[in-house]
Amino acid sequence: MIRRTALLSALMLSLLLSACSKDKDDTAAEDAQAQAEATAEGKSAPADDAPAPPPPRIQYWPVLGPLVAGSYSGSCMRKPDLARTEATITVGADGKAASNGLALDFGEAPKVSLMRVRDDKGAYGTSAMFAMRPEKDGFLNVSSLDGGTVSIERENTGLMCSKVGGTDKLNSQPLHQALAGLINGKKQTVGCRDLANMMVVRDVDVGIDGSVIRIGDTAYDMKLAATEMVSFDEAGESMSLSVIMADQSTAQLIYDGAGALTHVSARNKTEATHACEQKR
């Protein structure tokens, strides 16, 4: 089997430069006086270039760690020489993975993706992928698909193992249940464009009720999804939850690191039905 340039006229630019030149000495004097007064009061001068606080992040490892942690042994192909070998890859609940002298820490991997798919017989397979940026700096994949596969790589060194036992635990429950603590299911209001008239934006309530995603009057029961996908970008600064239903309709919810919806989209088999963004 898976985003003005504003043009100034020559005259305006000349006037601005002239004004700046004329006022330079006065401005410097004022700045020096302000600095002296601030120092005299025991205060620091205002910092125009103060760094912005870091954005909030979803702390996903406490949830994902136990899901993927394990000691995985199997028949492996070694990189770069592609030699066959029996090997074991260990993954800790803290995100540290190691095998054959290769040790990597995926605890703050910028890119994490999980996918759960249902085949024609109703059986499920799940894969979890963790990648550094650039990807060559580290990659880990644990999957119950194709009989169980696990791989770990850095640069041109790594192992790709098949027929690995223990990966079935990834299928223990649907992703929306396994990661429920990370998903803000509370009803939030977003602005959705009328797809017949893109100038019109309407308020639509979006939320998750149990296993059901509700976008306005449209519902998607994740228990019946043919495919579930969850991804985290920039080490948790954003999170995406997507489902593909048996009738090929799809829905995607994207959250920021604080759990606020930023984008919502949906479509049926033939066309888009919702295109929504966080209200400003």
Summary of the structure (lengths in Angstrom):
residues: 280
radius of gyration: 26.0
end to end distance: 41.5
largest distance: 79.8
contacts: 775
relative contact order: 0.12
helix: 22%
strand: 44%
